[in-house]
Amino acid sequence: MTIAGIGVVSAYGWGRETLWHGLLSGKSAARLHPGYGPARDDYAWVAVVPEGGDLTVSPSLYGRAMHESVREAIQDARERGWRPGGTVGVLHAIVLGDVRNWRDFYTVDQGHRRSRDYLRLLPSTPVAVLTHEYGFHGPSMNVSAACSSANVALITARLWLDQGLADDVICVTTDLSATPDMLEHFVRVGAAIDDAEPLDACRPFQQDSRGFVMGEASTAFVLSREVERPYAAVFGGAMTNDAYHVVSVEPSHEQVLDCFERGLRVAGVRPEQVRYFNAHGSGTRQCDAAESEALKQIFDDRPSLYSIKPLTGHCMGAAAGVEVAATALGYENGIVPAVPLVAPAHPRLLDGPTECEGGLTVKSSMGMGGNNSVVVLGPVA
């Protein structure tokens, strides 16, 4: 399975090139935004998607971002020689859905709207609008596995292709949940920070990291076996669950390590073949510890390590989508878009944008509830 097209809406702006240039700038997409505290003038550091998109698609920014990322991915794939097969499936990876619209439904409209406007709240509606525009008649569904949802959607897409359920798959992952009411609870549980510039506080695999800055994105991929100029191949992956705690990572890391081993086995890859480790890298202590152990135990500390969350923010359900896009665009442009170091770091952590030497990339993603996922990416031979 190959990535034939990419579309991105991120806190850097609308379009995959905007994301790419933002990553290479080494500057975070997060900004100080008002209204995130008890007082109206309280500010917080968050990486939110700016206004934009096609209002004829949806009055909701969430719906517009989802749709526009897919439109860009499809146009990109067609320009690269992709022609849709007879059956095109659609997978939409989500976690909380259109939280701003749901909030307004209750607090502004007191639960009463025209039925047409109410239907826009349902998770099936953005997918239905998309399939109607393009006439896609293949399987369609939402995928949700906490912050590992995008990886899980890619794994599901490969299963669809392998089983002949679809000839091609549109895989899109959307999360626009960096709202004051959502951020409050991630700060309270000690995972997110909102009171400091991202590179001063979110330092995955570096000294004195305090957690992540919350981010938003919608990222879409056209996945196919037939395209003239693919970005990258998706060789396979795996999922496990810690079955331990609703928030915390199981301390022995047994299931995390098993997920990496299974992912490599499904992909037909040996650990020594992996050149890059695109980590979940949330900047929390327990995540850094788990992934550092995987790097040591599974890969003998050989791959180069990086995480882009200090730049894009933690985009929750869309996190792995943005990060897979960064890897694929990195192969295309010959650059690994790593974040500049600002503190003593893990010896394998890359320092800023680095020449890409090709080779395989392991992309890990971890979500609350013990959700672990790994996918293996690489250049197309």
N, C-alpha and C positions, 0 to 999 in steps of 0.2 A: 504494500500500500504506500502510495506517495502523496505528498502535499503538493497539489496542483495549483492552488491559489490561496492567497491570504488577504483577509480584510481586518482592519483594526480600528476601533474607537477606544481611545485611552484618555487619561488625564492630560496627556501632552496635546491632544486634539484629535481631529477626525482624519483617519487615513494611516496606512501602515508606514508610509515614509515619515510622517510626523512622529510616530513612535520611534522609528529607527534613528532619526536625527536627535531626538530627545535622549535616547540611550547613549549615543556617542558624545553628547554634550557633557556627560558626567554630572548633570544637575537634576535634582529631583523634580518630578512633576507636581509634588505637593506644594500647596500654598497655604497661607493663613486665611481662614475663612471665618466670618462672624456667625454668631448665633448658635454656637456649639456648647454653651454652658448655661447656668441658671440665669445669668444676666444677658440681655439681648446683644450687648457689645462684646461678649466673651468670644475669643478667637481660638481656633484649633488648627493644627497642621493636618490637612487631609488632601488626598489626590483625587479630585472629583472630575467627572467628565463634563466639559463645558457644553453649553447649549448648542444645538445644531440639528442637522438631519431634515428629513422630508416630512413636513407637517401633514401632508395628505396621507401618509402611512399611519400616523398615530399622533394624538395630542400629547402622548406620554414620551418623555425623553428615553425611558427604558425601551419602549417599543421601537422608537426611531433608531436608537443605537444598535439594537439587535439587527434590525432590517438593513441598515446601511453597511454594517460590517459584512453581512452576507452578500449584498450587492457588489461591494468592492472585491470580495473574494471570487465571486463568479466571473466578473469582468476580467480580473487578473488571470484566472485559470483559462478563460477563452483566448486571451491574448498569448498564452503559453501553449496553445494547441489542444486544449481540452475540449472534447465534444461529449455532451452528456449521453450516457447509455440509456437503455430503455426504461430502467428503474432507478430513480434517484431517491435515496432516503434522506431524512432530516433528523438530526439529533440536536437537541438544545439542552446544554448543561446549565443548571440553575441551582440556587440554594433558597434564597428568600423571595425571589421574584421581584415584582414592581412595588417595592416598599413605599416609595413616596406616594404613589397613586393610591395604595391601600390606606395609607395614613390620611390622605385627603378625603377618601371615601367616608371614613368615620368622623374625622374632626371637622371637616368643612361641610360635607353633604349629609352628615348624620345618618349614613347608611342608605340614603335614597338618591338614586340616579335614574336616568333613562336606561332601559335595558341594554341598548346599544353601547352605552358608556360603561355599564357594569361589566359587560362581557369582555371588555379590554383588560380587566383585572385577572382573568383566568389564565393560568400558565399555558394552556393550549392555544390561546388566541394569536400570539405572535407567530407561532409555527403555522397556524392555519392561514394567516395573511400571507406568509412567505410562500407556502405551497400553492396558494391560489395565483399569486403573481407569476410564478414560473411553471405552473402545471406539473409539479412533481407528484407522482402517484405512488412512490415507494413507501416503505414504513416510516413512521414519524413518531417521536416520543421525546419526553423530557427525561433527563438524567440528573440525579442528585446524590452526591456522596460528600457533602460538606466541602471543604476547600480542596479536595482532590477531584472534584467533579469533572474538570476539563480533561485530566488524564483518563479518567474512567470513560468519558465520552469517546476519546480516541480509541481506547481498547475495545469498546462496544462497536465502533465503526468497523474496526478490523474484523471482528466476529461476523458482522453482517456481510462484509465482502467475502470472507472465507466460506460462509455458509450459502452464498448465492442469494441472500435476501435482497441485495441491492447491487447494482453495477457501479454506482458511485454514491458517496455520502457527503452531504453538507453537514459539517460539525461546527456548531456555534455555541459559545459559552458567554453568558451575560451576567454581570453583577454590578448593579448601581445602588449599593446599600450603605454607602458611607454617609449616613445621615446622623444628626446629633443623637437621636434616641438609640441608634444601633452602636455608635462609637462609645457611648457612655458605658455599656456593659463590657465591651472588650477591654476598656481601660480598667474597669473595676476588677476583672479577673486577672489582671496583670500581664495581659498579652500585648495590648496596644499602647502606644504613647501618642499624645496629642499636644504636648507642651514644648517641643523642641524641634529644630530643623532635622529632617530625616537622617542625614549623614552624621549628625551629632549624637543620635540616639539609636537608630536602626543600623546595626553594624554586624550583619551575619558573619560568624566565624572570626570576629575581631573582639578585642578587649572592650569591656564596658558597654556592650550592647544591652539595651533595655527592652526591646520588643520591636513591633512593626508600626508603621504609619498606615492607616487604612486607605485603600485605593479603590478605583472603579475601572471597569473596562468591558468591552464586548469584542470578542475575537472570533473570527470565522475562518474555517479551512474547507477547501474543496479537496476531498480525498478520493483518489482514483488509482487504478492500475494502468490507465492509458492517458499519457500526456507527454508532449514533446519535450518540455523543459521544466521538470519538477524542481521544487526547492530542496526536498529531502525525502528520504524514505522513513516510514515508521515500521520498524521490524517486529515489534510486539511489545508486550508489557504484562503486568500482573497487578493484582489487588489483594490486600489482606486486611484484617481488622484485629486490633489489639485485644478487644473484648475485655477492657480493663477499666475505663473511666470515660465520662462524657467530655472531659477537657484534656486531662493529662496523658502524656505518652507513657506506656508501660515501661518501667525502669530497666528491665533486662534487655529491652529492644529486640526480643526474640522474633516477634512478628514483623517488625521493620526489616530486619536482616533477611527473614524468609521471603519478604516481598521482593527485595533486590535479587535474591537467588532465583526465584521463580520467574521474574521478568527477564533475566538474562537467558534462562533456559528456554522460555517460550520464544524468545527472539533468536535463539541459536547462536548466542554470542558468549565468548569466554571473557572473564573479567579483565584479562590483560589486553584485550582488544579495545577497551574503552579509553578514549583520549580525554573526554571532558565530562565533568559532573555538574550539570545545571541543577543546583539544589533547590529544595523548597525554601530554605534559607530565610526563615521568618525573622531571625534575630532574637528569638527567645532562647533561654538557656537550654530547655529540654529539647527543642528542635535541633539546635546546634550540636548538642551531645549525641543525639540519635544519629544524625547524618555524618558526624565526624567518626562515629564508631563504624558505620557502614563503609565509609571511605577507607578506613583502616582494615577492617575485618574481611570485607568482600574484595576490595581493589588494591590492598597493600599500599595505600597512599600514593598510587601512581597517577591517576587522572588530575588534570587541572580543575580547580574548583571555582565556581562563581554563583552569585545570586543577584538578581536585578531588583529585588524588592525595595532596597533603599531609594531607587529611582522611580519605579512605577507605583509604589505602595503595594500593600497586600490586597489584591483584588478579589479575595475570597473565592467564590465559586469560579471566577474567571482567571484566577491567578496562574494556573498551569497553562491556560490558553495564551496569555501574554508571553509567558516564558518559553513556550514551544515556538511561538512566532519569532521571538528573539533569536533562538537557536537556528531556525530555518533561514531567517534573514541574514544571520551571521555566516552560514554556509554560502549563501548567495553573494555576499559582499566580501568574504574573506576576512572577517573580523569577529572575534568573540567580544560581545558588548559588556565586558565586565565593569564593575564599579570601582572607582579609585579608592585605594585604601586610606584610612584616616587614623588607624590605631594598630598596635601590634596584632598580628593575624596568624591564622593557620598557615603553615609553610606552603601549602598547595593553592592558596587563594590568589587568584589573578589580581593584578593591580592595574585597573583601567582597561580601556579597549586594547585588545591584543590580537596579533595576527593569528588567524585560524589556520591550523595545520591540517585540517581535514580530520578524518577518523570519526569514531562513534561517540555519541553523547548519551548519557543516561540522565533522564529528567525525572526527578522524584517530586512527589507532592503528598502532603500530609494534611489530614483534616480532623476537626473535632469528632469525638465519638470513636476515635481509634482508626479512622480510615487512612490506610497507606496505599500508595500507588506509585508505579514506576513504568515509564515507557522508554524504549531504546530508539534513538534517531540516528541517522547518518546520511552521508552523501549517497546519491544514486550512482551506481557503477555504470 
